[in-house]
Amino acid sequence: MFSWRLCGLRAGASIILLAGVLSTSALAQVTIKVGHDQPEPSTHHQAALKWKEVVEQRTDGKLKVQVFPSSQLGSGTQMVEQVQAGALEVAILPTAWIAPLAPSVQVLDLPFLFSSREVAHRVVDGPAGEAILQPLEKVNIKGVAFWESGFKQFTGNFAIRQPADYKGTKIRTMPAPVIQEQFKAFGATPTMINFSELYSALQQKVVDGQENPIVTIANMRFFEVQKHLTLSDHGFIAYVFMVNKSFLEKLPSDQREIFLTTAREAGAYQRGLIKAAEAVHLETFKKAGLEIITLTPEQRFEFEKASRPVYDWYTAKFGTETLDLIRRNAQAK
């Protein structure tokens, strides 16, 4: 009788010990949810999956990543708010969606700010980029790295060769006021529409046009519901890899360092993917019958001149400090 009771006690102790080990193991693994607004074929999603692979590998599975593309977790604004509240650990989104919480980040949405991709990268990867992201920390968000969608282009159901072509049109914009000011300066009426609803809005002619980089126009198939594309390179869309600050600070130091390093590495990987994709997408547009217009230097100058009031609007609200820092970094070699 005693031996069976002893065996039972031992078995019970073993079960308790095993449960404790499993409990400790479960606690050791942290799940990170990542949300973004691009579809699964996008370079953003490919890079997010690459980050998942690398961060899980380097932490020996202690950090587990789940990636949710195509605004599955809500609109851009909603995902930013979720990161701020800690309901979502990571979001990868354009700076325009952050503007309601940290208005000064709109500086990157100023039209004709960068002369080339190389200059844009030099700026956002340097001191100017750190200064731009710093205000996010006041709202419990850490901006870790800049990914991108490339330079924006104009599309419309009308040909776009000069600012006057926009007069009387309705153009979809993101919620950043600086982008809305841009289209006001051209004579258009800016209309805010969620990204996930934009295809149907263009199809139903709720708006007459929009702006987005080549890869986004391709991935979202906007070329099917627009007749004209103008290669304007007028604005650089920087995506911010952002994390809930409190969550990041609670990670052990070794995991936190891996988290930060791999996010930046994945950003460099994503930039390479996006450059390679653009030439292929332009050929797709041509085959689909989209008229592709390239601005002449004279036409580009007219758009730059029309954009000057946007700079006046920005500096009146936020001063010139960050803009001056960007210009100095842009000129540095």
C-alpha positions as CSV (number, residue, x, y, z in Angstrom):
1,M,0.0,0.0,0.0
2,F,2.8,2.3,1.0
3,S,4.8,1.6,-2.2
4,W,1.8,2.5,-4.5
5,R,1.2,5.6,-2.5
6,L,4.9,6.6,-2.7
7,C,4.8,5.9,-6.5
8,G,1.7,8.1,-6.7
9,L,3.4,10.9,-4.8
10,R,6.5,10.6,-7.0
11,A,4.4,10.6,-10.2
12,G,2.5,13.6,-8.9
13,A,5.8,15.4,-8.2
14,S,7.0,14.6,-11.6
15,I,3.9,16.0,-13.2
16,I,4.2,19.2,-11.2
17,L,7.9,19.5,-12.2
18,L,7.1,18.9,-15.8
19,A,4.3,21.4,-15.7
20,G,6.7,23.9,-14.2
21,V,9.2,23.3,-17.0
22,L,6.5,23.7,-19.6
23,S,5.3,26.8,-17.9
24,T,8.8,28.3,-17.9
25,S,9.3,27.4,-21.5
26,A,6.0,29.0,-22.4
27,L,7.0,32.2,-20.5
28,A,10.4,32.2,-22.3
29,Q,8.7,32.5,-25.7
30,V,7.4,35.9,-26.7
31,T,5.0,36.3,-29.6
32,I,5.3,39.5,-31.7
33,K,2.4,40.5,-33.9
34,V,3.4,42.5,-37.0
35,G,0.8,44.5,-39.0
36,H,1.3,46.3,-42.3
37,D,-0.9,47.7,-45.1
38,Q,0.6,46.0,-48.2
39,P,-0.6,42.8,-49.9
40,E,1.2,39.4,-49.7
41,P,3.1,39.8,-53.0
42,S,4.6,43.1,-51.8
43,T,8.3,43.6,-51.0
44,H,7.1,44.8,-47.6
45,H,5.5,41.4,-46.8
46,Q,8.5,39.5,-48.2
47,A,10.8,41.6,-46.0
48,A,8.6,41.1,-43.0
49,L,8.7,37.4,-43.5
50,K,12.5,37.5,-43.8
51,W,12.6,39.5,-40.5
52,K,10.4,36.8,-38.9
53,E,12.7,34.1,-40.1
54,V,16.0,35.8,-39.0
55,V,14.8,37.1,-35.6
56,E,13.3,33.7,-34.7
57,Q,16.5,31.9,-35.8
58,R,18.9,34.3,-33.9
59,T,16.8,34.2,-30.7
60,D,16.5,30.3,-30.9
61,G,12.8,30.7,-31.1
62,K,12.4,32.8,-28.0
63,L,10.9,35.5,-30.1
64,K,8.0,34.2,-32.2
65,V,6.7,36.4,-35.0
66,Q,3.2,36.5,-36.7
67,V,2.9,38.7,-39.7
68,F,-0.5,40.2,-40.8
69,P,-0.5,41.8,-44.3
70,S,-3.2,43.8,-46.2
71,S,-4.5,45.9,-43.2
72,Q,-5.9,42.7,-41.6
73,L,-5.4,44.3,-38.2
74,G,-7.1,47.6,-39.1
75,S,-6.4,50.8,-41.0
76,G,-3.0,52.6,-40.8
77,T,-4.3,54.9,-38.2
78,Q,-5.8,52.0,-36.2
79,M,-2.6,50.0,-36.3
80,V,-0.5,53.0,-35.1
81,E,-3.0,53.5,-32.2
82,Q,-2.7,49.7,-31.4
83,V,1.1,50.0,-31.2
84,Q,0.8,53.0,-29.0
85,A,-1.5,51.1,-26.6
86,G,0.5,47.9,-26.7
87,A,-2.3,45.8,-28.4
88,L,0.0,45.4,-31.4
89,E,3.7,45.0,-30.9
90,V,5.0,46.1,-34.4
91,A,3.6,48.0,-37.4
92,I,5.3,48.8,-40.6
93,L,3.6,51.8,-42.1
94,P,4.1,55.1,-44.1
95,T,5.1,58.2,-42.1
96,A,1.8,59.8,-43.1
97,W,-0.2,57.4,-40.8
98,I,1.9,58.5,-37.9
99,A,1.3,62.2,-38.5
100,P,-1.8,62.5,-36.2
101,L,0.4,61.4,-33.2
102,A,3.7,63.0,-34.2
103,P,2.9,65.8,-36.7
104,S,6.6,66.7,-37.3
105,V,7.2,63.5,-39.2
106,Q,5.3,65.0,-42.1
107,V,8.6,66.7,-43.1
108,L,9.4,63.5,-45.1
109,D,6.1,64.0,-47.1
110,L,7.1,67.4,-48.4
111,P,7.0,67.3,-52.2
112,F,10.3,67.3,-54.2
113,L,12.3,67.0,-51.0
114,F,14.9,64.4,-52.3
115,S,16.7,64.5,-55.6
116,S,17.4,60.7,-55.7
117,R,16.9,57.5,-53.8
118,E,20.5,57.6,-52.6
119,V,20.0,61.0,-51.0
120,A,16.8,59.9,-49.3
121,H,18.5,56.9,-47.8
122,R,21.4,59.0,-46.6
123,V,19.0,61.3,-44.9
124,V,16.7,58.8,-43.2
125,D,19.6,56.5,-42.1
126,G,21.5,59.4,-40.5
127,P,21.0,62.0,-37.7
128,A,18.0,63.6,-39.5
129,G,16.2,60.2,-39.5
130,E,16.8,59.9,-35.8
131,A,15.5,63.4,-35.1
132,I,12.4,62.7,-37.2
133,L,11.6,59.6,-35.2
134,Q,12.4,60.9,-31.8
135,P,8.9,62.5,-31.1
136,L,7.3,59.1,-31.4
137,E,8.9,58.1,-28.1
138,K,6.7,60.6,-26.3
139,V,3.7,58.6,-27.4
140,N,5.1,55.2,-26.3
141,I,6.4,54.2,-29.8
142,K,9.9,53.5,-30.9
143,G,10.8,54.1,-34.5
144,V,13.4,51.5,-35.2
145,A,14.2,51.7,-38.9
146,F,13.1,53.2,-42.2
147,W,11.8,50.8,-44.9
148,E,10.3,52.3,-48.1
149,S,7.9,52.2,-51.0
150,G,10.1,54.4,-53.2
151,F,9.1,57.6,-55.0
152,K,5.5,58.5,-55.5
153,Q,4.1,59.0,-59.0
154,F,0.8,60.7,-60.1
155,T,-2.0,58.7,-61.6
156,G,-5.4,59.9,-62.8
157,N,-8.3,59.3,-65.1
158,F,-6.9,62.5,-66.8
159,A,-3.4,63.3,-68.1
160,I,-1.1,65.1,-65.7
161,R,1.6,67.2,-67.2
162,Q,1.3,70.5,-65.2
163,P,-0.2,71.6,-61.9
164,A,-3.1,73.2,-63.7
165,D,-4.3,69.8,-64.8
166,Y,-5.3,69.2,-61.2
167,K,-7.7,72.1,-61.1
168,G,-11.2,70.9,-60.1
169,T,-10.3,67.3,-59.5
170,K,-10.8,65.1,-56.4
171,I,-7.6,63.3,-55.3
172,R,-7.2,60.6,-52.7
173,T,-4.7,61.3,-50.0
174,M,-3.4,59.8,-46.8
175,P,-4.3,61.7,-43.5
176,A,-1.1,63.7,-43.4
177,P,-2.1,67.4,-43.7
178,V,1.1,68.2,-45.6
179,I,0.0,65.9,-48.5
180,Q,-3.4,67.5,-48.4
181,E,-1.7,70.9,-48.7
182,Q,0.2,69.7,-51.7
183,F,-2.9,68.9,-53.7
184,K,-4.6,72.1,-52.6
185,A,-1.6,74.0,-54.0
186,F,-2.1,72.2,-57.3
187,G,-5.8,73.2,-57.3
188,A,-7.3,69.8,-56.4
189,T,-9.6,68.8,-53.6
190,P,-7.8,66.3,-51.3
191,T,-10.1,63.4,-50.2
192,M,-9.0,61.0,-47.5
193,I,-9.8,57.4,-48.2
194,N,-8.5,54.3,-46.5
195,F,-5.9,52.5,-48.5
196,S,-7.8,49.2,-48.6
197,E,-10.8,51.0,-50.1
198,L,-8.9,53.0,-52.7
199,Y,-9.2,50.5,-55.7
200,S,-13.0,50.6,-55.5
201,A,-13.0,54.4,-55.0
202,L,-11.0,54.8,-58.2
203,Q,-13.1,52.3,-60.0
204,Q,-16.3,54.0,-59.0
205,K,-14.8,57.5,-59.7
206,V,-15.3,58.6,-56.1
207,V,-11.9,60.3,-56.7
208,D,-10.2,61.2,-60.0
209,G,-6.7,60.2,-59.1
210,Q,-4.1,59.3,-56.4
211,E,-0.4,59.2,-55.8
212,N,1.7,56.1,-54.9
213,P,5.0,54.5,-55.8
214,I,5.3,52.1,-58.8
215,V,5.3,48.9,-56.7
216,T,2.2,50.0,-54.8
217,I,0.3,50.8,-58.0
218,A,1.3,47.4,-59.3
219,N,0.5,45.4,-56.1
220,M,-2.8,47.1,-55.6
221,R,-3.6,46.9,-59.3
222,F,-4.5,50.6,-59.5
223,F,-3.3,50.6,-63.1
224,E,-6.5,48.7,-64.0
225,V,-8.7,51.6,-62.8
226,Q,-6.6,54.6,-63.9
227,K,-5.8,55.7,-67.5
228,H,-2.7,57.8,-67.0
229,L,0.6,57.6,-65.0
230,T,3.0,60.5,-64.7
231,L,6.5,59.6,-63.6
232,S,7.1,62.5,-61.3
233,D,9.2,61.2,-58.4
234,H,7.7,64.0,-56.5
235,G,7.6,62.4,-53.0
236,F,9.5,59.7,-51.2
237,I,7.3,57.3,-49.1
238,A,9.3,56.2,-46.1
239,Y,7.9,53.3,-44.2
240,V,8.6,53.2,-40.4
241,F,9.2,50.0,-38.7
242,M,7.8,50.9,-35.3
243,V,7.4,49.0,-32.0
244,N,5.6,49.6,-28.8
245,K,8.3,51.2,-26.6
246,S,7.2,49.6,-23.4
247,F,7.3,46.1,-25.0
248,L,10.8,46.7,-26.4
249,E,12.2,47.9,-23.1
250,K,10.9,44.7,-21.3
251,L,12.8,42.4,-23.6
252,P,16.1,41.0,-22.3
253,S,19.0,43.1,-23.6
254,D,20.3,40.4,-25.9
255,Q,16.9,39.9,-27.5
256,R,16.3,43.6,-27.8
257,E,19.6,44.0,-29.6
258,I,18.7,41.2,-32.0
259,F,15.3,42.7,-32.5
260,L,16.7,46.2,-33.5
261,T,19.6,44.9,-35.6
262,T,17.4,42.5,-37.7
263,A,14.7,45.1,-38.3
264,R,17.4,47.4,-39.9
265,E,18.8,44.5,-41.9
266,A,15.4,43.6,-43.2
267,G,14.9,47.2,-44.2
268,A,18.1,47.1,-46.4
269,Y,16.8,43.8,-47.8
270,Q,13.4,45.3,-48.6
271,R,15.0,48.3,-50.4
272,G,16.9,45.9,-52.7
273,L,13.7,44.0,-53.6
274,I,11.8,47.2,-54.4
275,K,14.4,48.6,-56.8
276,A,14.5,45.3,-58.8
277,A,10.6,45.2,-59.0
278,E,10.1,48.7,-60.4
279,A,11.4,48.0,-64.0
280,V,9.3,44.9,-64.2
281,H,6.1,46.7,-63.1
282,L,6.5,49.5,-65.7
283,E,6.5,46.9,-68.4
284,T,3.2,45.5,-66.9
285,F,1.7,49.0,-67.0
286,K,2.6,49.4,-70.7
287,K,1.1,46.1,-71.7
288,A,-2.1,47.0,-69.8
289,G,-2.5,50.1,-71.9
290,L,-1.7,52.7,-69.2
291,E,-0.4,55.9,-70.7
292,I,3.0,56.7,-69.1
293,I,4.1,60.3,-69.1
294,T,7.6,61.5,-68.1
295,L,7.8,65.1,-66.9
296,T,10.3,67.2,-68.8
297,P,12.7,69.3,-66.7
298,E,10.5,72.4,-67.4
299,Q,7.3,70.6,-66.3
300,R,9.0,69.3,-63.2
301,F,10.1,72.9,-62.4
302,E,6.5,74.1,-62.7
303,F,5.4,71.4,-60.1
304,E,8.3,72.4,-57.8
305,K,7.3,76.0,-58.0
306,A,3.6,75.2,-57.3
307,S,4.8,73.3,-54.2
308,R,6.5,76.2,-52.5
309,P,3.4,77.2,-50.5
310,V,3.5,73.7,-48.9
311,Y,7.0,74.5,-47.5
312,D,5.7,77.8,-46.2
313,W,2.8,76.0,-44.5
314,Y,5.1,73.4,-43.0
315,T,7.7,75.9,-41.6
316,A,5.0,78.1,-40.2
317,K,3.7,75.2,-38.1
318,F,6.9,73.3,-37.3
319,G,9.8,75.7,-37.9
320,T,12.9,75.1,-40.1
321,E,15.1,73.0,-37.7
322,T,14.3,69.5,-39.0
323,L,14.1,70.7,-42.6
324,D,17.5,72.4,-42.3
325,L,19.0,69.2,-40.8
326,I,17.6,67.2,-43.8
327,R,19.1,69.6,-46.3
328,R,22.5,69.5,-44.6
329,N,22.4,65.7,-44.5
330,A,21.3,65.6,-48.1
331,Q,24.3,67.5,-49.2
332,A,26.8,65.5,-47.1
333,K,28.9,63.0,-48.8
